[in-house]
Amino acid sequence: MDGFNMKAEMEEGRFDDQGNFVRRAVDPDAVHDSWLEGVSKKEMKKAKESHEKREKEAKLRRREEDELITGELVSNLILSLERGETALEALARLNTGKKVTKPKKSWQKKKGRDMDIDGATGKEPEDPKEKERKEQIEKITTAADRLLSRGFNEIYDEPREFLTRLYKKETNEDWVEPVRESAPDETTEVVDEWEYKWSDGQGDGQIHGPYGGTEMKAWKEAGYFQEGVVFRRKGEDESEWTRLPDF
């Protein structure tokens, strides 16, 4: 039998007015706080600041989203799709060879962001076409996700033609296809090509070429062409043969 230890008993409880020992209640938060063991105040402060930063950014995003009217979002989505195409099909087109799934709900994305660990990574300069592709994907998912959050639950599966009708419903204006700027005519690069032959009978009048002017000039400077060789640009007639070409 253990001896009576007043100090130990008082740590575990107290005596009431009638002299009865009342055991101290277990702290209900003790279990929940156990995960904090070993976490420094500096780490806790850093985690708190990180959480507050994410909350601030989320609040700013929500404010920006609220400023965009539904008609603008629909317009942005229409402009990103081809005729007869849905948002999901457009994403598949832009992610050729990759499996495309519908974006997560906003609370799922937030949870994923909260679990991310920030870290700096070195990146090489991005290819312009790849950058444009990613921007197009971002434009589609941003518009569609915001519309999804506003109750348009099938927005990723609706074809472009449906969206033009939705635009009219939201704005009371018919959708007008913007005039696409035609690409300026590319100047056809003139390739300076030449032909040559021996005029003294060595080559039986056979015409050689065509070869690029730069290549012909290099051969001439290297002494490949001796006396008796004449030249003309590709396409010129028989009267244009010359011994003094301007490569």
trRosetta pair geometry for C-beta under 8 A, 3 or more apart (Angstrom, degrees):
i j d omega theta_ij theta_ji phi_ij phi_ji
2 5 7.6 -48 152 -11 110 105
4 9 7.4 -11 -171 -33 79 135
5 8 4.0 36 106 21 120 115
5 9 6.2 157 88 -19 64 86
6 9 5.7 -59 -146 38 30 111
6 10 6.2 27 158 -20 67 108
7 10 6.0 -57 -149 35 28 108
7 11 6.7 29 152 -21 62 104
8 11 5.7 -55 -155 31 34 113
8 12 6.6 18 153 -8 66 109
9 12 6.0 -68 -153 44 33 103
9 13 6.7 -51 172 53 68 84
9 21 6.7 -73 -175 -137 117 132
10 13 7.4 -102 -136 71 24 42
10 14 6.6 46 -138 -96 67 64
11 24 7.9 -79 143 2 39 142
12 23 6.0 -37 148 -140 91 82
12 24 5.9 -155 168 17 36 103
13 21 5.7 88 100 174 133 86
13 22 5.3 -165 -179 95 118 47
13 23 4.0 -90 -74 -119 138 32
13 24 4.6 -152 -91 -23 58 70
14 21 7.5 176 96 -149 23 59
14 22 5.7 -15 65 59 71 93
14 24 7.2 78 -9 -67 82 86
15 19 5.7 -14 -176 -146 118 37
15 20 6.7 150 -153 73 68 30
15 21 5.6 -39 -94 -93 71 57
15 22 7.3 143 -113 12 18 79
16 19 7.2 -50 69 17 65 16
16 20 5.1 -5 37 57 106 87
16 22 5.5 69 -40 -21 100 121
26 30 7.0 -93 170 20 84 133
27 30 4.0 97 86 -36 108 105
28 31 7.7 -50 177 22 41 98
28 32 7.9 22 137 2 65 113
29 32 5.2 -63 -158 47 60 111
29 33 5.5 52 146 -22 87 110
30 33 6.0 -65 -146 41 27 105
30 34 6.9 51 151 -53 61 90
31 34 5.7 -31 -161 -11 35 118
32 35 7.7 -45 172 12 41 100
33 36 5.3 -39 -176 20 70 120
34 37 5.9 -23 -174 -9 53 114
35 39 7.8 30 134 -18 65 131
36 39 5.1 -87 -163 38 57 122
36 44 7.5 29 -144 -87 104 125
39 43 5.2 -117 -170 81 83 129
39 44 5.8 95 140 -57 114 94
40 43 4.7 98 58 6 80 100
40 44 7.0 -144 98 -3 44 87
41 44 5.5 -54 -146 39 35 113
41 45 6.2 38 154 -22 67 105
42 45 5.8 -53 -148 35 29 111
42 46 6.4 30 152 -19 63 107
43 46 5.6 -53 -147 36 32 113
43 47 6.3 33 154 -19 65 105
44 47 5.8 -53 -148 36 30 111
44 48 6.4 32 153 -20 64 106
45 48 5.6 -54 -148 35 31 113
45 49 6.3 30 154 -17 65 106
46 49 5.8 -54 -147 37 30 110
46 50 6.3 32 153 -20 64 107
47 50 5.7 -54 -148 36 30 113
47 51 6.3 32 153 -20 64 106
48 51 5.7 -54 -149 35 30 112
48 52 6.3 28 154 -17 65 107
49 52 5.7 -54 -145 38 32 110
49 53 6.3 36 153 -23 64 105
50 53 5.7 -53 -150 33 30 114
50 54 6.6 29 153 -17 63 104
50 118 7.9 -152 -134 -2 122 123
51 54 5.9 -56 -151 35 31 109
51 55 6.4 31 152 -19 65 107
51 114 7.7 34 -113 -134 80 99
52 55 5.6 -53 -147 37 33 114
52 56 6.3 36 153 -22 65 105
53 56 5.7 -54 -150 34 30 112
53 57 6.4 28 153 -16 65 106
54 57 5.7 -55 -147 38 32 110
54 58 6.2 34 154 -20 66 107
54 113 6.5 153 -145 128 128 118
54 114 6.6 122 150 -93 170 73
55 58 5.7 -54 -146 37 30 112
55 59 6.3 33 154 -22 64 106
56 59 5.7 -53 -149 34 30 113
56 60 6.5 30 152 -19 63 106
57 60 5.6 -54 -149 36 33 112
57 61 6.4 34 152 -20 65 104
58 61 5.7 -52 -148 35 32 112
58 62 6.4 33 153 -20 65 104
58 110 6.8 42 -110 -118 139 115
59 62 5.8 -52 -149 34 31 111
59 63 6.5 32 151 -21 63 105
60 63 5.7 -53 -150 34 32 112
60 64 6.5 31 152 -17 65 105
61 64 5.7 -56 -149 37 33 110
61 65 6.2 34 153 -21 67 107
62 65 5.6 -54 -146 36 32 113
62 66 6.3 34 155 -22 65 105
63 66 5.8 -53 -150 33 30 112
63 67 6.8 34 151 -25 61 103
64 67 5.8 -54 -156 27 34 114
64 68 7.3 29 151 -17 63 101
65 68 6.1 -58 -160 31 37 107
65 146 5.5 -163 -149 -127 110 120
65 149 7.8 0 170 74 146 144
68 72 5.0 -118 -167 78 88 129
68 73 5.7 94 141 -54 121 93
68 146 6.9 14 80 158 133 159
69 72 5.2 98 60 3 74 102
69 73 7.5 -142 99 -3 41 88
69 170 7.7 153 147 162 100 118
70 73 5.6 -58 -154 36 38 112
70 74 6.3 37 152 -19 71 105
70 147 7.0 94 -145 -112 86 86
70 150 6.3 -160 -100 129 109 165
70 170 4.9 -123 99 -149 110 142
71 74 5.7 -55 -148 36 32 111
71 75 6.2 35 153 -21 65 106
71 167 6.1 87 -145 -149 79 69
71 170 4.3 -177 -76 116 83 118
71 171 4.1 89 -122 -62 143 106
72 75 5.5 -53 -148 36 32 114
72 76 6.4 35 153 -21 65 103
73 76 5.7 -51 -149 33 31 112
73 77 6.5 29 153 -17 63 106
73 143 4.8 156 -167 -153 77 83
73 146 5.4 -126 -127 88 143 121
73 147 5.3 170 134 -61 135 96
74 77 5.8 -58 -152 37 32 111
74 78 6.3 35 152 -23 67 105
74 143 7.6 156 -72 178 18 118
74 147 7.0 97 -73 -94 70 136
74 163 5.6 176 -167 -171 94 93
74 166 5.4 -149 -135 106 143 108
74 167 4.7 -174 120 -85 132 80
74 170 6.1 144 6 32 147 149
75 78 5.7 -51 -146 32 31 112
75 79 6.4 28 158 -17 64 107
75 167 6.2 95 -70 -122 71 125
76 79 6.1 -59 -151 36 28 110
76 80 6.7 21 153 -17 61 112
76 139 6.4 -136 171 179 106 95
76 142 7.8 -53 130 88 144 100
76 143 4.3 -165 93 -90 115 140
77 80 5.9 -66 -155 36 33 110
77 81 6.6 20 155 -16 68 112
77 87 6.3 -43 -161 -86 113 115
77 140 6.6 85 -129 -135 73 62
77 143 4.2 -164 -62 121 89 140
77 144 5.9 107 -111 -63 127 76
77 147 7.1 -26 -38 -15 149 145
77 155 7.7 -75 -141 177 167 111
77 163 6.0 -127 99 -149 113 150
78 81 6.2 -71 -152 35 31 105
78 160 6.1 103 -138 -154 72 88
78 163 4.9 -174 -81 119 92 128
78 164 6.2 99 -123 -73 137 72
78 167 6.6 -18 -37 -51 146 138
78 175 6.8 -129 -165 -149 169 140
79 178 7.3 21 -113 14 109 128
80 87 7.9 43 93 -118 116 80
80 90 6.3 90 132 174 92 159
80 136 6.3 151 -147 -165 105 83
80 139 5.3 178 -90 109 140 115
80 140 4.8 -164 133 -79 152 87
80 143 7.3 168 12 29 139 142
81 85 4.5 -166 -173 82 97 106
81 86 7.3 -45 -135 -163 136 5
81 87 6.7 -78 -80 -81 121 54
81 90 5.1 -99 -110 -65 75 139
81 140 7.7 104 -61 -115 80 113
81 160 4.4 -169 108 -86 131 112
81 163 7.3 112 34 29 146 151
82 85 4.4 71 60 -6 77 137
82 90 7.1 158 11 -98 82 96
82 93 7.8 47 7 -7 125 175
82 160 7.1 -129 91 -37 30 151
83 160 6.0 -116 -131 63 33 146
83 161 7.8 49 -159 -52 71 90
84 159 5.8 -31 -157 -160 38 125
84 160 6.3 -34 -9 29 14 108
84 161 7.0 15 -88 -18 48 107
85 89 4.8 -136 -160 88 83 123
85 90 5.3 93 150 -61 127 88
85 93 7.5 -28 -146 -15 139 141
85 159 6.7 129 70 -145 17 75
85 160 5.6 42 53 -29 65 113
86 89 4.6 94 51 8 78 102
86 90 7.0 -137 94 -7 41 86
86 156 6.7 69 158 156 110 47
86 157 5.5 -11 -160 -154 150 27
86 158 6.1 139 -128 69 97 28
86 159 5.3 -66 -71 -88 77 49
86 160 7.6 -137 -82 -33 35 64
87 90 5.6 -53 -149 34 32 114
87 91 6.5 33 153 -19 65 103
87 140 5.5 157 -152 -178 94 109
87 144 4.7 110 -165 -86 164 146
87 155 6.6 21 9 136 144 77
87 156 4.7 -95 72 -136 116 55
87 157 7.8 -58 41 -36 88 23
87 158 7.5 31 -1 52 97 71
88 91 5.8 -52 -152 34 32 111
88 92 6.6 34 149 -20 63 104
88 100 6.4 152 -167 118 76 127
88 102 6.9 -43 -100 -82 114 80
88 156 4.7 73 -49 164 99 96
88 157 6.1 6 3 -84 130 56
89 92 5.4 -51 -149 35 36 114
89 93 6.4 41 150 -23 65 102
90 93 5.5 -50 -150 33 34 114
90 94 6.4 24 154 -11 65 108
90 140 5.7 -165 102 -120 130 155
91 94 5.8 -58 -145 44 32 106
91 95 5.9 4 160 7 68 114
91 100 4.7 139 115 -151 110 146
91 137 6.4 83 -125 -132 81 89
91 140 6.2 -162 -69 105 88 147
91 141 7.3 76 -95 -64 126 93
92 95 6.1 -69 -135 57 26 90
92 96 7.7 74 157 -87 57 43
92 98 8.0 -160 -137 72 55 72
92 100 4.7 -120 -79 11 73 142
93 96 6.8 0 -172 -66 32 82
94 133 5.6 158 -164 -166 98 90
94 136 5.8 -158 -116 97 145 117
94 137 5.2 -174 121 -73 148 94
94 140 7.8 176 10 12 151 146
95 98 3.9 -75 161 58 105 118
95 100 5.5 135 61 -72 138 107
95 137 7.2 76 -50 -103 97 133
102 156 5.4 174 -116 48 104 173
103 109 7.4 0 173 -64 102 126
103 141 5.9 113 -55 -155 138 107
103 144 7.6 138 14 98 126 108
103 145 5.4 -36 73 -94 155 111
103 148 7.6 177 66 30 111 163
104 108 3.7 -103 163 88 127 130
104 109 5.2 157 80 -52 111 80
104 112 7.5 106 58 -12 158 134
105 108 4.9 93 58 5 76 104
105 109 7.3 -147 95 -5 39 87
106 109 5.7 -56 -149 36 35 110
106 110 6.3 37 153 -22 68 104
106 145 7.6 120 -73 173 87 108
106 149 6.0 44 -34 -98 130 124
107 110 5.5 -49 -146 34 35 114
107 111 6.5 39 153 -22 64 102
108 111 5.7 -50 -151 33 33 112
108 112 6.6 33 150 -19 63 104
109 112 5.6 -54 -153 35 35 113
109 113 6.4 36 150 -20 67 103
110 113 5.7 -53 -150 34 33 111
110 114 6.4 36 152 -22 65 104
111 114 5.7 -52 -151 32 32 113
111 115 6.7 24 153 -15 63 108
112 115 5.9 -62 -153 37 33 107
112 116 6.9 47 148 -39 64 97
113 116 5.5 -41 -156 9 39 118
123 126 7.4 -6 154 -52 118 90
126 130 5.6 -122 177 84 95 113
126 131 4.8 110 117 -65 124 101
127 130 4.1 77 68 10 98 110
127 131 6.7 -167 87 -12 48 84
128 131 5.5 -54 -146 35 31 114
128 132 6.4 32 156 -20 65 104
129 132 5.7 -51 -148 35 32 112
129 133 6.4 37 151 -22 64 104
130 133 5.5 -50 -148 33 34 115
130 134 6.5 32 154 -17 65 104
131 134 5.9 -56 -151 37 30 109
131 135 6.4 31 152 -20 65 107
132 135 5.6 -55 -147 36 32 112
132 136 6.4 34 153 -22 65 105
133 136 5.8 -55 -152 33 30 112
133 137 6.6 30 151 -18 64 105
134 137 5.6 -52 -150 35 35 113
134 138 6.3 37 151 -20 66 106
135 138 5.5 -53 -147 37 33 114
135 139 6.3 38 152 -24 65 104
136 139 5.6 -50 -148 31 32 114
136 140 6.6 29 154 -16 63 104
137 140 6.0 -57 -151 36 31 108
137 141 6.2 19 158 -10 67 111
138 141 6.1 -60 -139 44 27 103
138 142 5.9 30 161 -24 65 112
139 142 6.0 -55 -143 34 22 111
139 143 6.5 15 162 -10 60 109
140 143 6.3 -65 -151 40 25 103
140 144 6.0 12 161 -8 66 117
141 144 5.9 -60 -135 47 28 105
141 145 5.6 29 165 -23 67 114
142 145 6.1 -57 -140 36 20 108
142 146 6.5 16 161 -15 59 109
143 146 6.2 -63 -152 37 26 107
143 147 6.4 22 154 -14 64 109
144 147 5.7 -58 -148 40 32 110
144 148 6.1 40 151 -27 66 105
144 155 5.2 170 -152 121 82 119
144 156 5.6 78 -178 -82 137 76
145 148 5.3 -48 -147 31 33 118
145 149 6.6 33 153 -18 63 102
146 149 5.7 -52 -150 35 34 111
146 150 6.6 25 151 -14 63 109
147 150 5.6 -63 -151 41 35 108
147 152 4.3 -30 156 48 95 134
147 155 4.6 131 105 -110 122 164
148 152 6.1 -84 -89 73 35 77
148 153 6.7 74 -145 -112 73 36
148 155 5.4 -124 -70 33 74 128
148 156 7.3 14 -77 -30 121 96
152 155 4.1 65 124 -57 111 112
152 158 7.9 -59 173 -5 112 142
152 166 7.9 58 -122 -152 137 150
154 157 5.0 -63 -177 52 84 106
154 158 5.8 98 120 -46 91 95
155 158 5.8 -48 -142 16 34 116
158 162 4.3 -107 -178 81 104 140
158 163 6.1 125 119 -54 116 83
158 166 7.6 44 149 -24 155 141
159 162 5.2 104 60 4 69 100
159 163 7.4 -130 107 -4 41 90
160 163 5.5 -57 -155 34 38 115
160 164 6.8 40 150 -24 69 98
161 164 5.8 -46 -152 27 37 111
161 165 7.0 34 150 -13 63 101
162 165 5.8 -58 -159 37 37 109
162 166 6.3 39 145 -21 69 107
163 166 5.2 -50 -144 37 37 115
163 167 6.3 48 151 -28 65 98
164 167 5.5 -43 -151 26 34 118
164 168 7.0 35 150 -17 61 99
164 175 4.0 -107 -153 28 91 156
165 168 5.7 -50 -155 33 37 111
165 169 6.5 39 147 -20 66 105
166 169 5.5 -53 -149 35 36 115
166 170 6.2 27 156 -14 68 109
167 170 6.0 -63 -147 41 28 104
167 171 5.9 -15 168 16 67 117
167 173 7.5 -58 140 77 91 79
167 175 4.8 76 78 -74 140 109
168 171 6.6 -76 -130 55 22 84
168 172 7.0 50 -179 -119 60 13
168 173 6.4 -131 -123 77 63 35
168 174 5.7 11 -101 -103 114 40
168 175 6.3 -91 -50 -24 88 82
169 172 8.0 17 -164 -65 14 48
183 186 7.8 -6 137 -39 111 88
191 212 7.0 -78 -179 -113 97 86
192 212 6.7 71 81 -162 73 65
192 213 3.7 -16 115 -16 116 132
192 214 7.8 101 74 -21 113 71
192 233 7.3 -74 -160 -129 68 108
192 247 7.5 124 139 -160 130 57
193 209 7.0 149 168 171 93 114
193 210 3.8 50 162 158 117 134
193 211 6.6 153 -154 71 78 21
193 212 6.1 -50 -102 -95 68 40
193 213 7.0 -110 -82 -37 21 75
193 233 6.9 97 80 -162 55 70
193 234 4.2 4 95 -6 105 132
194 209 6.0 -91 106 -145 51 158
194 210 6.1 138 62 -153 23 86
194 211 6.0 -36 63 64 78 74
194 212 7.7 26 18 140 85 10
194 213 5.8 96 -17 -91 113 65
194 216 4.8 -11 57 -41 135 165
194 231 5.6 -3 -177 -169 122 109
194 232 7.0 158 -153 84 77 29
194 233 5.8 -59 -101 -107 67 45
194 234 6.6 -122 -88 -31 16 78
194 245 6.4 54 -136 -158 146 153
194 247 6.8 -61 -28 -105 152 88
195 207 5.3 8 174 -178 127 104
195 208 6.5 155 -163 77 72 46
195 209 3.7 -159 -111 61 61 134
195 210 5.3 -65 -64 -94 80 70
195 211 7.7 128 -90 15 39 75
195 231 7.1 155 81 -154 47 60
195 232 5.8 -17 59 64 93 79
195 233 7.7 67 15 160 81 9
195 234 5.9 108 -26 -85 100 66
196 207 7.6 150 76 -156 25 62
196 208 5.4 -25 66 62 75 100
196 209 6.1 101 13 -28 67 126
196 211 8.0 -28 3 27 102 115
196 216 7.2 150 -33 -136 126 120
196 225 7.0 -89 -170 -109 157 127
196 229 5.6 14 -180 -179 118 105
196 230 6.8 167 -150 85 71 40
196 231 4.9 -27 -97 -98 88 74
196 232 7.9 157 -87 20 45 60
197 203 5.8 -143 -164 77 75 137
197 205 6.3 24 176 -163 138 37
197 206 6.2 -180 -129 85 105 42
197 207 4.9 -56 -63 -101 121 54
197 208 6.4 153 -81 9 62 81
197 229 7.3 171 89 -148 27 67
197 230 6.3 -18 62 58 74 85
197 241 7.7 -53 46 -128 103 130
198 201 7.0 -69 121 48 108 20
198 202 4.1 -63 142 55 161 98
198 203 3.9 127 29 6 111 105
198 205 7.9 -98 69 -74 71 27
198 228 5.3 21 -158 133 85 103
198 229 5.7 -45 -99 -94 60 66
198 230 8.0 121 -133 15 15 76
199 228 5.6 -153 53 -173 75 65
199 229 7.1 156 3 -114 86 15
199 230 4.8 54 -38 -9 125 117
199 241 7.3 130 -80 155 127 143
200 227 7.6 48 -29 122 144 81
200 228 3.6 -48 -7 -143 122 128
201 204 7.1 34 -167 -81 55 37
201 205 7.7 -12 -115 -41 45 75
202 228 6.5 84 1 128 122 142
203 206 4.7 -104 152 41 102 92
203 208 7.6 -71 -173 -30 157 110
208 211 7.7 2 133 -17 88 113
209 234 7.0 -137 132 -80 119 98
210 234 4.2 -11 -92 -77 147 126
211 215 4.9 -104 164 86 108 126
211 216 5.3 132 97 -59 113 93
211 219 8.0 26 122 -2 155 140
212 215 4.4 88 65 8 89 106
212 216 6.8 -159 93 -8 45 86
213 216 5.6 -56 -144 38 32 111
213 217 6.2 35 156 -23 66 105
213 247 4.4 161 -174 -162 88 77
214 217 5.8 -53 -149 33 29 113
214 218 6.6 30 152 -19 62 105
214 247 7.2 147 -77 164 24 111
215 218 5.8 -55 -153 34 32 112
215 219 6.6 31 151 -18 65 105
216 219 5.7 -54 -151 35 34 112
216 220 6.3 34 152 -21 66 106
216 231 7.3 107 -180 -132 143 138
216 245 7.2 -42 133 103 135 152
216 247 5.2 -157 87 -113 104 132
217 220 5.7 -54 -148 35 31 112
217 221 6.3 27 156 -15 66 107
217 247 3.7 -178 -68 112 99 149
218 221 5.9 -56 -145 39 29 107
218 222 6.2 26 154 -18 64 111
219 222 5.7 -62 -149 40 29 110
219 224 4.1 -50 179 35 89 140
219 225 6.4 79 126 -22 99 96
220 223 7.9 58 173 -58 31 18
220 224 6.7 -75 -78 46 28 89
220 225 5.1 -22 -110 28 72 121
220 245 7.8 -150 -69 57 157 113
220 247 6.9 -179 16 -11 140 148
223 226 7.7 33 177 -75 72 73
225 229 4.4 -110 -162 62 101 157
226 229 6.5 108 61 -11 47 112
229 243 7.4 114 84 -129 55 76
230 241 4.2 42 146 175 132 107
230 242 6.2 144 -162 65 89 17
230 243 5.6 -60 -107 -75 74 62
231 241 7.0 139 64 -153 24 63
231 242 5.9 -42 64 67 76 73
231 243 7.5 113 16 -115 84 19
231 245 3.9 -35 85 -56 145 131
232 236 4.6 -127 171 69 114 126
232 240 4.5 100 -136 105 120 99
232 241 4.9 -68 -47 -91 116 51
232 242 6.7 115 -81 13 70 79
232 245 7.8 -137 -72 -99 23 111
233 236 4.9 88 62 -19 80 119
233 240 7.1 -59 33 141 79 141
236 240 3.7 -67 155 60 130 159
237 240 5.8 109 60 -4 57 104
238 241 6.7 -20 -175 -15 49 107
242 245 5.9 139 85 -70 107 62
